[in-house]
Structures are given as structure tokens and as C-alpha cells.
Amino acid sequence: MDKVIFSIQYEVQDNKREEFINSIKELKSLLKADGLESYSLFEGKTKNYFQEVYQFSSKEAFDNFDDSENERVDILISKIEDFKVPNSTKYNTLYEVTL
């Protein structure tokens, strides 16, 4: 099966960076799903520019991924949304090409 990479890019408010990082650490510890191979957070050279990267083992695993299985995850995602600079979020989904 072909892998899927899903990413979310955004800016975080300057004064919320540390709270954001702590929330992401907790979120990572709670993210569990069949077929979720990895979850990483990257920071760009531009201050407070971040990208979350989810790697799934298959399209089916990606399609079945649901953050709403855990109430604490929902709370963290809502909190993280509040740290973001408005209108800075971009989503990207990449499907592995079989060679």
C-alpha cells in the first residue's frame, strides 16, 4: 500500500510559542491510530513558523484517522488553534508514488 503524508503549516503568535510547544508535546503523546507511522513538528527559519507532519502507512489509514477519539486531544487541538496567527494555516496531502 502507498503511504500518505499529511501536513499542516502555520504561524504561531510570538508570545504563545512556549505554550504551543508544550501543547504539541502532550498532543504527540496522545496521538495513537492504526497506520499512523509518525508525527513530527518542524520549525522553519522564519520565526514561529511551524509544520506538523503526519505519516500514514496507507490511504486507508489516512482516511480512517480521526482526532476526535479522545476528549483531551480535542481540547489540545482547540488550544493549539488559539495560538495560531489568524488565516496562516495551510494543509497539504501527499500520496506516495509507486515506482
VODREN-682962 format. One record per residue: residue in one letter; x, y, z of N, C-alpha, C in turn. Coordinates in steps of 0.2 Angstrom, whole numbers, padded with zeros to 4 digits. Layout:
<sites>
SITE aa    nX    nY    nZ   caX   caY   caZ    cX    cY    cZ
SITE  A     X     Y     Z     X     Y     Z     X     Y     Z
...
</sites>
This chain:
<sites>
SITE aa    nX    nY    nZ   caX   caY   caZ    cX    cY    cZ
SITE  M  0004 -0006  0000  0000  0000  0000  0004  0006  0000
SITE  D  0002  0011 -0003  0006  0018 -0004  0005  0022  0003
SITE  K  0010  0025  0005  0010  0029  0011  0007  0036  0009
SITE  V  0005  0039  0014  0002  0046  0014  0005  0051  0019
SITE  I  0007  0057  0017  0010  0062  0021  0005  0067  0021
SITE  F  0002  0069  0027 -0002  0075  0028  0001  0080  0032
SITE  S  0001  0086  0030  0005  0092  0034  0000  0098  0035
SITE  I  0002  0101  0040 -0002  0107  0042  0003  0112  0044
SITE  Q  0003  0118  0040  0008  0123  0041  0005  0130  0044
SITE  Y  0008  0133  0048  0005  0139  0051  0010  0143  0055
SITE  E  0008  0149  0057  0012  0153  0061  0009  0153  0068
SITE  V  0013  0154  0073  0011  0154  0080  0013  0161  0083
SITE  Q  0008  0164  0086  0009  0171  0089  0015  0171  0094
SITE  D  0019  0176  0093  0026  0177  0096  0025  0175  0104
SITE  N  0021  0178  0107  0020  0177  0114  0017  0170  0117
SITE  K  0015  0166  0112  0012  0159  0113  0017  0153  0112
SITE  R  0023  0155  0109  0027  0149  0107  0028  0144  0112
SITE  E  0030  0145  0118  0032  0140  0123  0025  0136  0125
SITE  E  0020  0139  0126  0013  0136  0127  0012  0131  0121
SITE  F  0013  0134  0115  0011  0130  0109  0016  0123  0109
SITE  I  0022  0124  0110  0027  0118  0111  0025  0113  0116
SITE  N  0023  0116  0122  0021  0111  0127  0014  0107  0125
SITE  S  0010  0111  0122  0003  0108  0120  0005  0103  0114
SITE  I  0009  0104  0110  0011  0099  0105  0014  0093  0108
SITE  K  0019  0094  0113  0022  0088  0116  0016  0084  0119
SITE  E  0012  0087  0122  0006  0082  0125  0002  0079  0120
SITE  L  0001  0083  0114 -0003  0080  0109  0000  0074  0106
SITE  K  0007  0075  0105  0010  0069  0102  0010  0063  0106
SITE  S  0010  0064  0113  0010  0058  0117  0003  0055  0117
SITE  L -0002  0058  0115 -0009  0055  0115 -0011  0053  0108
SITE  L -0007  0055  0102 -0009  0053  0096 -0008  0045  0095
SITE  K -0013  0042  0094 -0012  0034  0093 -0018  0033  0088
SITE  A -0016  0029  0082 -0020  0027  0077 -0017  0022  0073
SITE  D -0021  0017  0071 -0019  0011  0067 -0016  0015  0060
SITE  G -0010  0013  0059 -0007  0016  0052 -0004  0022  0053
SITE  L -0004  0026  0059  0000  0032  0059  0007  0030  0061
SITE  E  0011  0031  0056  0018  0028  0057  0022  0034  0061
SITE  S  0021  0040  0060  0025  0045  0064  0021  0052  0064
SITE  Y  0023  0056  0069  0020  0063  0069  0026  0067  0071
SITE  S  0028  0072  0068  0033  0077  0069  0031  0084  0069
SITE  L  0035  0088  0072  0034  0095  0072  0040  0098  0069
SITE  F  0040  0102  0064  0046  0106  0062  0045  0113  0062
SITE  E  0050  0117  0064  0050  0124  0064  0054  0127  0058
SITE  G  0052  0132  0055  0055  0135  0049  0060  0140  0052
SITE  K  0064  0142  0047  0069  0148  0048  0065  0154  0050
SITE  T  0060  0155  0047  0055  0161  0049  0053  0160  0056
SITE  K  0054  0165  0060  0052  0164  0067  0044  0162  0068
SITE  N  0043  0157  0072  0037  0155  0074  0033  0152  0068
SITE  Y  0036  0149  0063  0033  0146  0058  0034  0138  0059
SITE  F  0028  0135  0059  0029  0128  0061  0025  0123  0055
SITE  Q  0027  0117  0055  0024  0112  0051  0023  0106  0055
SITE  E  0017  0103  0055  0016  0097  0058  0015  0092  0052
SITE  V  0019  0086  0053  0019  0081  0048  0017  0074  0051
SITE  Y  0011  0072  0048  0009  0065  0049  0010  0060  0044
SITE  Q  0013  0054  0045  0015  0049  0040  0010  0043  0042
SITE  F  0006  0041  0037  0002  0036  0037  0004  0030  0033
SITE  S  0003  0024  0035  0005  0018  0031  0002  0017  0025
SITE  S -0005  0020  0024 -0009  0019  0018 -0014  0024  0018
SITE  K -0017  0024  0012 -0023  0029  0011 -0028  0027  0015
SITE  E -0030  0021  0016 -0035  0019  0021 -0034  0021  0028
SITE  A -0028  0020  0030 -0026  0023  0037 -0027  0030  0038
SITE  F -0025  0034  0033 -0026  0041  0032 -0034  0043  0033
SITE  D -0037  0039  0028 -0045  0041  0028 -0048  0039  0034
SITE  N -0046  0034  0038 -0049  0032  0044 -0046  0036  0050
SITE  F -0041  0040  0049 -0039  0044  0055 -0044  0049  0058
SITE  D -0045  0049  0064 -0050  0054  0067 -0047  0056  0074
SITE  D -0045  0062  0074 -0043  0065  0080 -0048  0066  0086
SITE  S -0054  0064  0084 -0060  0065  0089 -0061  0059  0094
SITE  E -0056  0054  0094 -0057  0049  0098 -0056  0050  0105
SITE  N -0053  0055  0107 -0050  0057  0113 -0052  0064  0115
SITE  E -0056  0065  0121 -0058  0072  0123 -0052  0076  0124
SITE  R -0047  0074  0127 -0041  0078  0128 -0037  0080  0122
SITE  V -0037  0076  0117 -0035  0078  0110 -0039  0083  0107
SITE  D -0045  0083  0108 -0050  0088  0105 -0048  0095  0109
SITE  I -0047  0095  0116 -0046  0101  0119 -0039  0104  0117
SITE  L -0034  0099  0116 -0027  0102  0114 -0027  0105  0107
SITE  I -0031  0102  0103 -0032  0104  0096 -0035  0111  0096
SITE  S -0040  0112  0100 -0043  0118  0101 -0039  0124  0104
SITE  K -0035  0122  0109 -0030  0126  0112 -0025  0128  0107
SITE  I -0022  0124  0103 -0017  0125  0098 -0020  0130  0093
SITE  E -0026  0129  0091 -0029  0134  0086 -0029  0141  0089
SITE  D -0030  0142  0095 -0030  0148  0098 -0023  0152  0098
SITE  F -0017  0148  0097 -0010  0150  0097 -0008  0152  0090
SITE  K -0012  0150  0085 -0010  0152  0078 -0012  0159  0076
SITE  V -0008  0162  0072 -0009  0168  0069 -0015  0167  0064
SITE  P -0021  0171  0064 -0026  0170  0060 -0025  0170  0053
SITE  N -0028  0165  0049 -0028  0164  0042 -0021  0162  0040
SITE  S -0017  0159  0044 -0010  0157  0042 -0010  0150  0041
SITE  T -0015  0146  0042 -0015  0139  0041 -0016  0136  0034
SITE  K -0011  0132  0032 -0012  0128  0025 -0011  0121  0026
SITE  Y -0015  0117  0023 -0015  0110  0023 -0012  0107  0017
SITE  N -0009  0101  0017 -0006  0098  0011 -0006  0090  0012
SITE  T -0009  0087  0007 -0009  0079  0007 -0005  0077  0002
SITE  L  0000  0072  0003  0004  0069 -0002  0003  0062 -0002
SITE  Y  0002  0059 -0008  0002  0052 -0009  0008  0049 -0012
SITE  E  0011  0044 -0009  0017  0041 -0012  0015  0038 -0019
SITE  V  0020  0039 -0023  0020  0036 -0030  0024  0030 -0030
SITE  T  0021  0025 -0032  0024  0018 -0033  0028  0018 -0039
SITE  L  0035  0017 -0037  0040  0016 -0043  0042  0009 -0044
</sites>
